[in-house]
Amino acid sequence: MEHFVAWIAGSVTARFSGNPGVKKWLDRGVGTAFVGFGIKLATSHR
């Protein structure tokens, strides 16, 4: 499943990377996801 999501994300990025407005929103979305994963990791208990 993770490979499928990565493939879809790569396809979408490749298709819309020429449009600066879409690229800005993709960058924001990816940045938000990384921050969310970082917070989740920082607050998780072992």
Distance bins in CASP14 RR format, pairs under 12 A and 6 or more apart:
PFRMAT RR
TARGET T0000
AUTHOR 0000-0000-0000
RMODE 2
METHOD distances of the structure
MODEL  1
1 7 0 0 0 0 0 1 0 0 0 0 0
1 8 0 0 0 0 0 1 0 0 0 0 0
2 8 0 0 0 0 0 1 0 0 0 0 0
2 9 0 0 0 0 0 1 0 0 0 0 0
3 9 0 0 0 0 0 1 0 0 0 0 0
3 10 0 0 0 0 0 1 0 0 0 0 0
4 10 0 0 0 0 0 1 0 0 0 0 0
4 11 0 0 0 0 0 1 0 0 0 0 0
5 11 0 0 0 0 0 1 0 0 0 0 0
5 12 0 0 0 0 0 1 0 0 0 0 0
5 33 0 0 0 0 0 1 0 0 0 0 0
6 12 0 0 0 0 0 1 0 0 0 0 0
6 13 0 0 0 0 0 1 0 0 0 0 0
7 13 0 0 0 0 0 1 0 0 0 0 0
7 14 0 0 0 0 0 1 0 0 0 0 0
8 14 0 0 0 0 0 1 0 0 0 0 0
8 15 0 0 0 0 0 1 0 0 0 0 0
9 15 0 0 0 0 0 1 0 0 0 0 0
9 16 0 0 0 0 0 1 0 0 0 0 0
9 17 0 0 0 0 0 1 0 0 0 0 0
9 26 0 0 0 0 1 0 0 0 0 0 0
9 29 0 0 0 0 0 1 0 0 0 0 0
9 30 0 0 0 0 1 0 0 0 0 0 0
9 33 0 0 0 0 0 1 0 0 0 0 0
10 16 0 0 0 0 0 1 0 0 0 0 0
10 17 0 0 0 0 1 0 0 0 0 0 0
10 26 0 0 0 0 1 0 0 0 0 0 0
10 30 0 0 0 0 0 1 0 0 0 0 0
11 17 0 0 0 0 0 1 0 0 0 0 0
12 19 0 0 0 0 0 1 0 0 0 0 0
12 22 0 0 0 0 1 0 0 0 0 0 0
12 23 0 0 0 0 0 1 0 0 0 0 0
12 25 0 0 0 0 0 1 0 0 0 0 0
12 26 1 0 0 1 0 0 0 0 0 0 0
12 29 0 0 0 0 0 1 0 0 0 0 0
12 30 0 0 0 0 0 1 0 0 0 0 0
13 19 0 0 0 0 0 1 0 0 0 0 0
13 22 0 0 0 0 1 0 0 0 0 0 0
13 23 0 0 0 0 1 0 0 0 0 0 0
13 25 0 0 0 0 0 1 0 0 0 0 0
13 26 1 0 0 1 0 0 0 0 0 0 0
13 27 0 0 0 0 1 0 0 0 0 0 0
13 29 0 0 0 0 0 1 0 0 0 0 0
13 30 0 0 0 0 1 0 0 0 0 0 0
14 22 0 0 0 0 0 1 0 0 0 0 0
14 23 0 0 0 0 0 1 0 0 0 0 0
14 26 0 0 0 0 0 1 0 0 0 0 0
15 22 0 0 0 0 1 0 0 0 0 0 0
15 23 0 0 0 0 0 1 0 0 0 0 0
15 26 0 0 0 0 0 1 0 0 0 0 0
16 22 1 0 1 0 0 0 0 0 0 0 0
16 23 1 0 0 1 0 0 0 0 0 0 0
16 24 0 0 0 0 0 1 0 0 0 0 0
16 25 0 0 0 0 1 0 0 0 0 0 0
16 26 1 0 0 1 0 0 0 0 0 0 0
16 27 0 0 0 0 0 1 0 0 0 0 0
17 23 1 0 1 0 0 0 0 0 0 0 0
17 24 0 0 0 0 0 1 0 0 0 0 0
17 25 0 0 0 0 0 1 0 0 0 0 0
17 26 1 0 0 1 0 0 0 0 0 0 0
17 27 0 0 0 0 0 1 0 0 0 0 0
18 24 0 0 0 0 0 1 0 0 0 0 0
18 26 0 0 0 0 0 1 0 0 0 0 0
19 25 0 0 0 0 1 0 0 0 0 0 0
19 26 0 0 0 0 1 0 0 0 0 0 0
20 26 0 0 0 0 0 1 0 0 0 0 0
20 27 0 0 0 0 0 1 0 0 0 0 0
21 27 0 0 0 0 1 0 0 0 0 0 0
21 28 0 0 0 0 0 1 0 0 0 0 0
22 28 0 0 0 0 0 1 0 0 0 0 0
22 29 0 0 0 0 0 1 0 0 0 0 0
23 29 0 0 0 0 0 1 0 0 0 0 0
23 30 0 0 0 0 0 1 0 0 0 0 0
24 30 0 0 0 0 0 1 0 0 0 0 0
24 31 0 0 0 0 0 1 0 0 0 0 0
25 31 0 0 0 0 0 1 0 0 0 0 0
25 32 0 0 0 0 0 1 0 0 0 0 0
26 32 0 0 0 0 0 1 0 0 0 0 0
26 33 0 0 0 0 0 1 0 0 0 0 0
27 33 0 0 0 0 0 1 0 0 0 0 0
27 34 0 0 0 0 0 1 0 0 0 0 0
28 34 0 0 0 0 0 1 0 0 0 0 0
28 35 0 0 0 0 0 1 0 0 0 0 0
29 35 0 0 0 0 1 0 0 0 0 0 0
29 36 0 0 0 0 0 1 0 0 0 0 0
29 37 0 0 0 0 0 1 0 0 0 0 0
30 36 0 0 0 0 0 1 0 0 0 0 0
30 37 0 0 0 0 0 1 0 0 0 0 0
31 37 0 0 0 0 1 0 0 0 0 0 0
31 38 0 0 0 0 0 1 0 0 0 0 0
32 38 0 0 0 0 0 1 0 0 0 0 0
32 39 0 0 0 0 0 1 0 0 0 0 0
33 39 0 0 0 0 0 1 0 0 0 0 0
33 40 0 0 0 0 0 1 0 0 0 0 0
34 40 0 0 0 0 0 1 0 0 0 0 0
34 41 0 0 0 0 0 1 0 0 0 0 0
35 41 0 0 0 0 0 1 0 0 0 0 0
35 42 0 0 0 0 0 1 0 0 0 0 0
36 42 0 0 0 0 1 0 0 0 0 0 0
36 43 0 0 0 0 1 0 0 0 0 0 0
36 44 0 0 0 0 0 1 0 0 0 0 0
37 43 0 0 0 0 0 1 0 0 0 0 0
37 44 0 0 0 0 0 1 0 0 0 0 0
38 44 0 0 0 0 1 0 0 0 0 0 0
END
